Amino acid sequence: MDRTSMKIGIIGAGNIGGNLTRRLTALGHDVSVANSRGPETLTALAEETGATPVTATEAARDAQIVVVTVPVKRVPDLPSGLFDHAAEGVAVIDTGNYYPRERDGRIAAIEDGGLTESRWTERQIGHPVIKAFNGTYAQDIIERARPAGHPDRMAVPVAGDDETAKKAVRALIDELGFDTVDAGGIDDSWRQQPDTPVYGLRAGAAEVTEALADASPERTAAFRG
């Protein structure tokens, strides 16, 4: 089947960002990748994959899909107006997780204000997001991809308010080799936050759907600052 190549920006070149860069370039997409240390530090990944190393602003320029995969505490450091020159209707994927004790420190708007992690991220970057891949092991992006209909195909929960953007993201995840389950809007995305039943679950769509339903909105003590 012929697929249309898309311009995709990836902001964050850690485990998830690096492996998405590897897979998306292999699928023929035009991928630009950025990190906090500068394009010159991405030479090896660029040579390996054919992706273009750029700044964060350049990664978003003209992009149809942008993946934001940086530590939550670093989200406010992203450039203002980041998506001003992205393609019209750009879909922004948020892979982030709030780890107050291990990494991010306490964020009052999440813990006291009742915002989901991704709603908070939306407000920082000034653009709606689609939450996906936050509970996926990075190596699974490389090793667990399967064709549609395969009995061992994993499913990824996807939350977001913009149905058009969500559809685009779900289509891309399908192309990457995973089923998707609609996890509701961003205010429902607590169902896939750390320490919920679906977080890190390697399972198909039926089990992922059940795990989402079994989630509790109460943030566990281990994930409170």
C-alpha angles and dihedrals in degrees: 000000000000115000127198114243113236132200105244128183122203117197108194125038101206124117097301096037093046095050093045087052090053095048098041094049089048088055090056101256123145101246128189117187131197138180137181094261099059139264093279090069091058098062095111094050090046093051091047096048110020091240118144116246110223145146119279092257091051091048090060096043110114090346119151092198127024123190115207106198106160131122110282092240089058096054094090088055093063114111117274114248089025094158099038092108100033120117116283109274093015113185113224117204117205113200094172132131129193111236104174097174101037102040124337107055122222117319108196096200089061099041102033102021095050096233119151114238092253095046087055090049091050090055092050096051098035096232136093115257138205111221113221141138092024092121097036122108108240094229090054089066086066103031107031102050111125135178119262112282095022110143092229096048111135123223126222123207113233124195129184146124100230105080094193092052091044091053090052092049093047090051090052092049089050088053089051089058106263136107119232135218121204104238095186129246129336091267086059094049092099083085089075100037121118117297094023120123093256096049108109092357113153100201146110130272097275094053092043090052090051092047091052090052091050095055122116122218090220110104108228120241092250089062099045122094 
